[in-house]
Amino acid sequence: MSKEITSRSQDYAQWYNDLVIKGGLADYSAVRGCMVIKPYGFALWENMRDQLDRMFKDTGHVNAYFPLFVPKSLFEAEEKNAEGFAKECAIVTHYRLKADPQNKGKLIVDPEAKLEEELVVRPTSEAIIWSTYKTWIQSYRDLPILVNQWANVVRWEMRTRLFLRTTEFLWQEGHTAHATAQEAIKETERMLDVYADFVENWMALPVIKGVKTPNERFAGALDTYCIEALMQDGKALQAGTSHFLGQNFAKAFDVQFLNKENKQEYVWATSWGVSTRLIGALVMAHSDDDGLIIPPRIAPFQVVIVPIHKGEEQKAVIDAKVKALLQELKLAGIRVKYDDNDNTRPGWKFAEYEKKGVPVRIAIGARDIENNTVEIARRDTKEKISVAIDGLSVRIINLLQQIQQDMYDKAKAYRDEHITPADSWDEFVQLLNEKGGFISAHWDGTAETEEKIKEQTKATIRCIPLNTEEEDGRCILTGKPSKKRVLFAQAY
């Protein structure tokens, strides 16, 4: 275990913070509750963003950009949405500062520069987008609109944690408009599948697809679909959401269209989003006490090559050999870095790239060149093997695919071992305290019972799984009849 990193068993929260900071993903900011995403962390986000962007475009979506500021009157138009985000809003009231006559060198708000209408710094963009859609949509011929936005949002958080919950974060938000409810529901489900595909096949993290209870729905939605993942401490994390908004926003902003029967009708809507919170999920689901472990498909670089030499003569020979290797690996589509920096020793580099979670490390020295071999080390298992340099790119491609699959399989095995049924209140509480994870239990369907369970255990209904079969049972708290199990967990 790295001396710089707190162990998971000692303090899981500190372990997480250590990895984010010492792994070079992010840093604390001078702005309370905000973070600086460092170049290595941003490269990881770019890889995630770029893949998601391709998936969105493959399903017919296009990107646009809408203002950061939302007039307060527009924000208030959809009441449930406004109420849901009201406590997290940052408000702009003035547009100018001026010199403080009482305190030289200081600035104060100019009282004469008060805005006629206050502006909300976007916590989400439904209001500003649907006020715009009103001008875009007149006929069924204008539908569907399949728009996505990559942006930042601000939600004023009291207790923050790097990537998981910050006052400002990066995300994407899709906002689509449809002629029928069926089309909108199909879109909502399709985007949930896109998210599940990405998180499972690129992040190597298994998820459970489900719908939220009315208590847990997005403010202003008729249904919220979600993907839920399990972290190594047994807590759940919501990894993505897709919302069927019905006609709520269309009615709030009077967005109507002339349908094929020549009748005016309100538009049907969806919204869906994932954020930099996915980086937090990645860290907590895969990493160990020595540092990050990043899946090859989204790693900033998949391979690092570290030279081991004595003197400039050996280094020149190694550099020449590595130059050809780099060309071969890059032509094969492998993201590779050659760390020939002489300011640090090989041992320090090994520890540093282990901490950063680089999937594969290649060490090459003078003796390796004589033998026409290199040493390969896997980050996930720490297994080391000596292999021939000839045909190295094919071997590395296969190894990266194997690491990706092994990481998924390991996370899935842990998740599956931590989905446990509970049929009584005592069993439910015992499982929460001793094992954690997802607990599959009956619930009577009322918001009151849901809230009581949350108050007593801090466990929430993470979702009603989409593949849940009907089963007669009794609510774990009230004993009232229930037709299906839901998944409870303590969560981030």
C-alpha positions as CSV (number, residue, x, y, z in Angstrom):
1,M,0.0,0.0,0.0
2,S,1.2,3.5,-0.8
3,K,2.2,5.5,2.3
4,E,0.6,8.5,0.6
5,I,-2.8,6.9,0.4
6,T,-5.1,6.1,3.3
7,S,-6.3,2.5,3.2
8,R,-10.0,1.7,2.3
9,S,-10.4,-0.2,5.6
10,Q,-9.0,2.6,7.7
11,D,-11.1,5.5,6.2
12,Y,-12.9,5.0,2.9
13,A,-13.8,8.7,2.5
14,Q,-10.2,9.8,3.0
15,W,-9.0,7.0,0.7
16,Y,-11.2,8.4,-2.0
17,N,-10.0,12.0,-1.5
18,D,-6.4,10.8,-1.5
19,L,-6.8,9.0,-4.8
20,V,-8.5,12.0,-6.5
21,I,-5.8,14.4,-5.3
22,K,-2.7,12.2,-5.5
23,G,-3.8,10.5,-8.7
24,G,-3.8,13.9,-10.4
25,L,-7.5,14.0,-11.2
26,A,-8.5,17.2,-9.4
27,D,-7.6,19.8,-6.8
28,Y,-9.5,22.0,-4.4
29,S,-10.4,25.5,-5.6
30,A,-10.2,29.0,-4.1
31,V,-14.0,29.0,-4.6
32,R,-15.8,27.2,-1.8
33,G,-17.4,23.9,-3.0
34,C,-15.8,24.0,-6.5
35,M,-12.9,22.0,-7.9
36,V,-10.1,22.4,-10.4
37,I,-10.1,19.4,-12.8
38,K,-6.4,18.8,-13.5
39,P,-5.1,17.9,-17.0
40,Y,-5.0,14.2,-16.2
41,G,-8.5,14.3,-14.9
42,F,-9.7,16.4,-17.8
43,A,-8.1,14.0,-20.3
44,L,-10.1,11.2,-18.6
45,W,-13.3,13.3,-18.9
46,E,-12.6,14.1,-22.5
47,N,-12.3,10.4,-23.3
48,M,-15.6,9.7,-21.6
49,R,-17.3,12.8,-23.2
50,D,-16.0,12.0,-26.7
51,Q,-17.3,8.4,-26.5
52,L,-20.7,9.5,-25.2
53,D,-20.9,12.2,-27.9
54,R,-20.3,9.6,-30.6
55,M,-23.1,7.4,-29.1
56,F,-25.5,10.4,-28.9
57,K,-24.8,11.3,-32.6
58,D,-25.2,7.6,-33.6
59,T,-28.7,7.8,-32.2
60,G,-29.6,10.9,-34.2
61,H,-28.8,13.7,-31.7
62,V,-27.1,17.0,-32.4
63,N,-25.3,19.4,-30.1
64,A,-26.3,23.0,-29.3
65,Y,-25.6,25.5,-26.6
66,F,-28.0,27.5,-24.5
67,P,-27.3,30.4,-22.1
68,L,-25.8,30.0,-18.6
69,F,-28.4,32.4,-17.2
70,V,-32.1,31.8,-16.9
71,P,-34.5,34.7,-16.2
72,K,-36.2,34.1,-12.9
73,S,-39.7,34.3,-14.5
74,L,-38.8,31.6,-16.9
75,F,-37.3,29.4,-14.2
76,E,-40.6,29.7,-12.2
77,A,-42.8,28.7,-15.1
78,E,-42.7,25.0,-14.3
79,E,-43.6,25.0,-10.6
80,K,-42.4,21.5,-9.7
81,N,-39.0,22.0,-11.4
82,A,-38.6,25.4,-9.8
83,E,-39.5,24.2,-6.3
84,G,-37.2,21.2,-6.7
85,F,-34.1,23.3,-7.4
86,A,-35.0,26.5,-5.5
87,K,-32.7,25.7,-2.5
88,E,-29.7,25.1,-4.8
89,C,-30.0,28.2,-7.0
90,A,-27.3,30.9,-7.3
91,I,-28.9,34.3,-8.3
92,V,-27.4,37.2,-10.3
93,T,-28.9,40.5,-9.1
94,H,-26.4,43.2,-10.3
95,Y,-24.2,43.6,-13.3
96,R,-21.5,46.0,-12.1
97,L,-19.0,46.7,-9.3
98,K,-17.5,50.1,-8.4
99,A,-14.7,51.4,-6.2
100,D,-15.6,51.6,-2.5
101,P,-15.2,55.3,-1.5
102,Q,-14.7,54.2,2.2
103,N,-12.1,51.6,1.5
104,K,-9.4,52.3,-1.2
105,G,-8.6,49.4,-3.5
106,K,-11.8,47.5,-2.7
107,L,-14.9,47.1,-4.8
108,I,-18.6,47.1,-3.9
109,V,-21.7,46.3,-5.8
110,D,-23.0,49.3,-7.7
111,P,-26.6,49.8,-6.4
112,E,-27.5,51.6,-9.6
113,A,-26.6,48.5,-11.6
114,K,-29.4,46.3,-10.3
115,L,-30.9,44.0,-12.9
116,E,-34.5,44.6,-13.9
117,E,-35.1,40.9,-13.5
118,E,-32.9,38.5,-11.5
119,L,-31.1,35.7,-13.3
120,V,-30.7,32.2,-12.1
121,V,-27.4,30.5,-12.9
122,R,-28.5,27.4,-14.5
123,P,-28.9,24.3,-12.2
124,T,-30.5,22.6,-15.2
125,S,-31.7,24.0,-18.6
126,E,-35.3,22.9,-19.1
127,A,-36.6,26.4,-18.6
128,I,-34.3,28.2,-21.0
129,I,-34.5,25.5,-23.6
130,W,-38.3,25.1,-23.6
131,S,-38.7,28.9,-23.9
132,T,-36.6,28.6,-27.0
133,Y,-38.4,25.5,-28.4
134,K,-41.6,27.6,-28.4
135,T,-40.0,29.6,-31.3
136,W,-38.7,26.5,-33.1
137,I,-41.9,24.3,-33.1
138,Q,-45.1,25.1,-35.0
139,S,-45.9,21.9,-36.9
140,Y,-45.4,18.1,-36.6
141,R,-42.9,18.6,-39.4
142,D,-40.6,20.3,-36.9
143,L,-40.5,17.2,-34.7
144,P,-38.7,15.4,-33.2
145,I,-36.0,17.8,-31.9
146,L,-33.1,15.7,-30.6
147,V,-30.7,18.2,-29.0
148,N,-27.9,17.6,-26.5
149,Q,-25.8,20.2,-24.7
150,W,-22.3,19.9,-23.1
151,A,-22.2,22.5,-20.4
152,N,-21.5,23.4,-16.7
153,V,-24.2,23.8,-14.1
154,V,-24.3,25.3,-10.6
155,R,-26.1,23.8,-7.7
156,W,-25.3,25.4,-4.4
157,E,-24.3,22.5,-2.2
158,M,-23.6,22.8,1.5
159,R,-21.5,19.6,1.8
160,T,-19.3,19.0,-1.2
161,R,-17.0,16.2,-2.3
162,L,-14.7,16.2,-5.3
163,F,-16.5,14.9,-8.4
164,L,-19.3,13.4,-6.4
165,R,-21.0,16.6,-5.3
166,T,-19.6,20.0,-6.2
167,T,-21.2,23.4,-6.5
168,E,-20.2,23.6,-10.2
169,F,-19.8,20.5,-12.3
170,L,-19.6,19.5,-16.0
171,W,-22.2,17.4,-17.7
172,Q,-24.3,16.8,-20.7
173,E,-28.1,17.3,-20.8
174,G,-30.2,16.1,-23.6
175,H,-33.6,17.8,-24.2
176,T,-35.8,16.3,-26.8
177,A,-39.3,17.2,-28.1
178,H,-41.8,14.7,-29.7
179,A,-45.2,14.5,-31.3
180,T,-46.5,11.6,-29.1
181,A,-46.1,10.2,-25.6
182,Q,-45.0,6.9,-27.1
183,E,-42.1,8.5,-29.0
184,A,-41.0,10.4,-25.9
185,I,-41.1,7.3,-23.7
186,K,-39.2,5.3,-26.3
187,E,-36.5,8.1,-26.4
188,T,-36.3,8.1,-22.6
189,E,-35.7,4.3,-22.6
190,R,-33.3,4.4,-25.5
191,M,-31.1,7.0,-23.8
192,L,-31.1,4.9,-20.6
193,D,-29.8,2.0,-22.7
194,V,-27.1,4.3,-24.2
195,Y,-25.9,5.2,-20.6
196,A,-25.9,1.6,-19.5
197,D,-23.9,0.6,-22.6
198,F,-21.3,3.3,-21.9
199,V,-21.0,2.7,-18.2
200,E,-20.7,-1.1,-18.6
201,N,-18.7,-1.4,-21.7
202,W,-16.4,1.6,-21.4
203,M,-16.2,2.2,-17.6
204,A,-16.3,-1.6,-16.9
205,L,-19.0,-0.9,-14.2
206,P,-22.2,-3.1,-14.1
207,V,-25.4,-1.2,-13.5
208,I,-29.0,-1.9,-12.7
209,K,-31.6,-0.2,-14.9
210,G,-34.8,0.9,-13.2
211,V,-37.3,3.6,-12.5
212,K,-37.4,6.0,-9.5
213,T,-40.2,6.2,-7.1
214,P,-42.4,9.3,-7.2
215,N,-40.4,10.7,-4.2
216,E,-37.1,10.3,-6.0
217,R,-38.2,11.5,-9.5
218,F,-36.6,14.5,-11.2
219,A,-38.6,17.6,-10.4
220,G,-41.1,18.1,-13.2
221,A,-40.9,14.6,-14.6
222,L,-43.7,12.0,-15.0
223,D,-41.1,9.2,-14.8
224,T,-37.4,9.1,-14.1
225,Y,-35.4,6.1,-15.3
226,C,-32.0,5.5,-13.8
227,I,-28.9,3.3,-13.8
228,E,-27.5,2.4,-10.3
229,A,-24.0,1.2,-9.6
230,L,-22.4,-0.2,-6.4
231,M,-19.2,1.1,-4.9
232,Q,-16.6,-0.9,-3.0
233,D,-17.9,0.3,0.4
234,G,-21.4,-1.2,-0.3
235,K,-23.0,2.2,-1.1
236,A,-24.9,2.8,-4.3
237,L,-24.3,5.7,-6.7
238,Q,-26.8,7.0,-9.3
239,A,-24.7,6.9,-12.5
240,G,-27.2,8.4,-14.9
241,T,-30.9,9.4,-15.3
242,S,-33.3,9.8,-18.2
243,H,-36.6,11.6,-17.7
244,F,-40.0,11.3,-19.4
245,L,-41.3,14.9,-18.8
246,G,-44.7,14.4,-20.4
247,Q,-46.2,17.7,-21.5
248,N,-45.3,19.6,-18.3
249,F,-42.8,21.9,-19.8
250,A,-44.7,22.3,-23.1
251,K,-47.7,23.5,-21.1
252,A,-45.5,25.7,-18.8
253,F,-44.1,27.5,-21.9
254,D,-47.0,27.0,-24.2
255,V,-45.2,24.9,-26.8
256,Q,-47.8,23.6,-29.1
257,F,-47.7,22.1,-32.6
258,L,-50.2,21.5,-35.4
259,N,-50.5,17.7,-35.6
260,K,-51.3,15.6,-38.7
261,E,-55.0,15.9,-38.0
262,N,-54.6,19.7,-38.2
263,K,-55.2,20.1,-34.4
264,Q,-53.2,22.0,-31.9
265,E,-51.5,19.8,-29.3
266,Y,-48.8,20.2,-26.6
267,V,-45.4,18.7,-27.3
268,W,-44.1,15.7,-25.4
269,A,-40.6,16.0,-23.8
270,T,-37.6,14.1,-22.4
271,S,-34.4,15.2,-20.7
272,W,-31.4,13.0,-19.7
273,G,-27.9,13.6,-18.3
274,V,-24.7,12.3,-16.9
275,S,-21.9,14.3,-15.3
276,T,-18.3,14.3,-14.0
277,R,-19.8,12.4,-11.1
278,L,-19.0,9.3,-13.3
279,I,-15.3,9.9,-12.6
280,G,-16.1,9.6,-8.9
281,A,-17.9,6.3,-9.6
282,L,-14.9,5.1,-11.6
283,V,-12.5,5.8,-8.7
284,M,-14.7,4.1,-6.0
285,A,-15.7,1.1,-8.0
286,H,-12.3,-0.1,-9.3
287,S,-9.3,1.4,-7.4
288,D,-7.2,-0.1,-4.6
289,D,-5.0,1.1,-1.8
290,D,-2.1,1.8,-4.1
291,G,-4.0,4.2,-6.4
292,L,-6.4,4.5,-9.3
293,I,-7.2,1.6,-11.6
294,I,-8.6,3.0,-14.9
295,P,-10.3,0.8,-17.5
296,P,-8.3,0.8,-20.7
297,R,-11.0,2.0,-23.0
298,I,-11.2,5.4,-21.3
299,A,-7.7,5.7,-19.8
300,P,-5.9,9.0,-20.7
301,F,-3.1,6.8,-21.9
302,Q,-3.3,3.0,-21.9
303,V,0.4,2.2,-21.9
304,V,3.4,3.9,-20.3
305,I,7.0,2.9,-21.3
306,V,9.7,3.5,-18.7
307,P,13.4,3.2,-19.8
308,I,15.9,1.7,-17.4
309,H,19.5,2.7,-18.2
310,K,22.9,3.6,-17.0
311,G,24.5,6.5,-18.8
312,E,23.8,8.3,-22.0
313,E,25.0,5.5,-24.3
314,Q,22.5,3.0,-23.0
315,K,19.8,5.6,-23.1
316,A,20.4,6.4,-26.8
317,V,20.1,2.7,-27.7
318,I,16.8,2.4,-25.7
319,D,15.5,5.6,-27.2
320,A,16.0,4.3,-30.7
321,K,14.3,1.0,-29.9
322,V,11.4,2.7,-28.2
323,K,10.9,5.2,-31.1
324,A,10.1,2.2,-33.3
325,L,7.8,0.7,-30.6
326,L,5.9,4.0,-30.2
327,Q,5.2,4.1,-33.9
328,E,4.0,0.6,-33.9
329,L,1.7,1.1,-30.9
330,K,0.3,4.4,-32.1
331,L,-0.4,2.9,-35.5
332,A,-2.4,0.2,-33.7
333,G,-4.5,2.9,-32.1
334,I,-3.0,2.5,-28.6
335,R,-2.6,5.6,-26.5
336,V,1.0,5.4,-25.2
337,K,3.4,7.6,-23.3
338,Y,7.2,7.3,-23.2
339,D,8.5,8.7,-20.0
340,D,12.1,9.4,-20.7
341,N,12.3,12.2,-18.1
342,D,15.7,12.0,-16.4
343,N,14.6,14.0,-13.3
344,T,13.0,11.0,-11.6
345,R,14.2,7.4,-11.2
346,P,12.4,4.3,-12.6
347,G,11.1,3.2,-9.2
348,W,9.5,6.6,-8.6
349,K,7.9,6.4,-12.1
350,F,6.6,2.9,-11.4
351,A,4.9,4.1,-8.2
352,E,3.5,7.2,-9.9
353,Y,1.9,5.4,-12.8
354,E,0.5,2.8,-10.5
355,K,-1.1,5.7,-8.5
356,K,-2.5,7.1,-11.7
357,G,-4.0,3.8,-12.8
358,V,-2.3,3.4,-16.2
359,P,-3.5,0.0,-17.4
360,V,-0.2,-1.3,-18.7
361,R,3.4,-0.4,-17.9
362,I,6.3,-1.5,-20.1
363,A,9.8,-1.5,-18.7
364,I,12.8,-1.7,-21.1
365,G,16.5,-1.8,-20.3
366,A,19.7,-2.6,-22.1
367,R,19.5,-6.3,-21.2
368,D,15.9,-6.4,-22.5
369,I,17.1,-5.1,-25.8
370,E,19.8,-7.7,-26.0
371,N,17.2,-10.4,-25.4
372,N,14.6,-8.7,-27.7
373,T,12.1,-8.6,-24.8
374,V,10.3,-6.1,-22.5
375,E,8.7,-6.5,-19.1
376,I,4.9,-5.9,-19.0
377,A,3.1,-5.1,-15.8
378,R,-0.7,-5.0,-15.5
379,R,-2.1,-2.4,-13.1
380,D,-5.2,-4.3,-12.2
381,T,-3.6,-7.5,-11.0
382,K,0.1,-6.3,-10.8
383,E,1.1,-9.4,-12.7
384,K,4.4,-9.0,-14.5
385,I,5.6,-11.0,-17.5
386,S,8.5,-10.8,-19.9
387,V,7.5,-10.9,-23.6
388,A,9.2,-10.7,-27.0
389,I,9.3,-7.2,-28.6
390,D,8.3,-8.7,-32.0
391,G,4.5,-8.4,-32.4
392,L,4.1,-6.4,-29.2
393,S,1.2,-4.2,-30.5
394,V,-1.0,-7.3,-31.0
395,R,-0.1,-8.6,-27.6
396,I,-0.9,-5.2,-26.0
397,I,-4.2,-4.9,-27.8
398,N,-5.3,-8.3,-26.5
399,L,-4.0,-7.5,-23.0
400,L,-6.0,-4.3,-22.9
401,Q,-9.1,-6.1,-23.9
402,Q,-8.5,-8.7,-21.3
403,I,-8.0,-6.1,-18.6
404,Q,-11.2,-4.3,-19.6
405,Q,-13.2,-7.6,-19.3
406,D,-11.5,-8.7,-16.1
407,M,-12.3,-5.3,-14.4
408,Y,-16.0,-5.6,-15.4
409,D,-16.2,-9.2,-14.3
410,K,-14.6,-8.3,-10.9
411,A,-17.0,-5.4,-10.3
412,K,-20.0,-7.5,-11.4
413,A,-19.0,-10.4,-9.1
414,Y,-18.9,-7.9,-6.2
415,R,-22.2,-6.3,-7.2
416,D,-24.0,-9.6,-7.5
417,E,-22.7,-10.8,-4.2
418,H,-24.1,-7.7,-2.6
419,I,-27.7,-7.9,-3.9
420,T,-29.5,-9.6,-0.9
421,P,-33.2,-10.3,-0.3
422,A,-34.7,-9.2,3.0
423,D,-38.1,-10.4,4.2
424,S,-38.3,-8.7,7.6
425,W,-37.4,-5.4,9.2
426,D,-34.8,-6.9,11.5
427,E,-33.2,-8.7,8.6
428,F,-33.2,-5.5,6.5
429,V,-31.5,-3.5,9.3
430,Q,-28.9,-6.2,10.0
431,L,-28.0,-6.5,6.3
432,L,-27.6,-2.7,6.0
433,N,-25.3,-2.6,9.1
434,E,-23.3,-5.7,8.4
435,K,-23.1,-6.2,4.6
436,G,-24.4,-3.2,2.8
437,G,-25.1,-3.3,-0.9
438,F,-28.4,-3.5,-2.6
439,I,-31.2,-5.0,-0.5
440,S,-34.1,-6.4,-2.4
441,A,-37.3,-6.0,-0.3
442,H,-41.0,-5.4,-0.5
443,W,-42.4,-1.9,0.0
444,D,-46.0,-0.9,0.3
445,G,-45.8,1.8,-2.3
446,T,-46.4,4.8,-0.1
447,A,-44.2,7.9,0.2
448,E,-44.8,7.9,3.9
449,T,-43.3,4.4,4.4
450,E,-40.4,5.3,2.0
451,E,-39.6,8.4,4.1
452,K,-39.8,6.5,7.4
453,I,-37.3,3.9,6.2
454,K,-35.0,6.7,5.0
455,E,-35.2,8.5,8.4
456,Q,-34.5,5.3,10.4
457,T,-31.8,3.8,8.3
458,K,-30.5,6.4,5.8
459,A,-31.4,3.9,3.1
460,T,-33.4,5.0,0.0
461,I,-35.2,3.1,-2.7
462,R,-32.5,3.3,-5.4
463,C,-34.9,2.0,-8.1
464,I,-37.7,-0.3,-9.1
465,P,-35.7,-2.6,-11.4
466,L,-37.0,-2.8,-15.0
467,N,-36.7,-6.6,-15.0
468,T,-38.5,-7.1,-11.6
469,E,-41.2,-9.8,-11.8
470,E,-44.4,-9.5,-9.7
471,E,-44.2,-11.4,-6.4
472,D,-46.7,-11.4,-3.6
473,G,-45.1,-10.2,-0.4
474,R,-45.4,-7.9,2.6
475,C,-43.7,-4.5,3.2
476,I,-40.7,-4.9,5.4
477,L,-41.8,-1.9,7.6
478,T,-45.6,-1.9,7.6
479,G,-46.5,-5.5,6.7
480,K,-48.9,-4.3,4.1
481,P,-49.3,-6.2,0.8
482,S,-46.8,-5.7,-1.9
483,K,-46.6,-7.0,-5.5
484,K,-42.9,-6.6,-6.2
485,R,-39.5,-6.0,-4.7
486,V,-37.5,-2.8,-4.9
487,L,-33.8,-2.1,-4.3
488,F,-32.8,-0.3,-1.2
489,A,-29.3,1.0,-0.4
490,Q,-27.5,3.7,1.4
491,A,-26.1,6.0,-1.3
492,Y,-23.9,8.9,-2.3
